[in-house]
Amino acid sequence: MSRDILFRGKRTDNGEWVEGYFVKGEWYFDKKEIYALLPLDLCFFPRCEISEWVEVDSKTVCQYAGIRTHKNGRKIFEGDIIKVNDFWTGVVVWEFNDTSFEVEPIDEMEVMECLGVVVNGNKVQVIGNIFDNPELLEGE
């Protein structure tokens, strides 16, 4: 069984979202810590130089949960705000103790659920994310 290890983050130069392989390193010239995403169509040159990498804001780096919505096949990432069955909303989070992605309800009356259980058999749609749509975190 294989799974996609993928990340997304907001570019530091223009604020657009990009997807790719996550790299944290040190800038060669000034030793500045750098967070970057390497594109999925990565190309290495003979001396291992990389054709393109994109510097991203470290606070926006989110891992792909390995699950897509049933409706349109959209990838679900950590930090996404999802609506389930047009009934309740939650935020996709990494639950370190359980080592799984879970949905943390915005409405405190709901209970945290495993993302796989929530998506299986339910109508799930990504309605935003915690970075671009913080107003959605206020609930209804």
Buried (B, 14 or more C-beta within 10 A) or exposed (E): EEEEEBBBBBBBEEEEBBBBBBBEEEEEEEEEEBBBBBBEEEEEEEEEEEEEBBBBEBEBBBBBBBBBBBEEEBBBBBBBBBBBEEEBBBBBBBBEEEEBBBBBBBEEEBEEBBBBEBBEEEEBBBEBBBBBEEEBEEEE
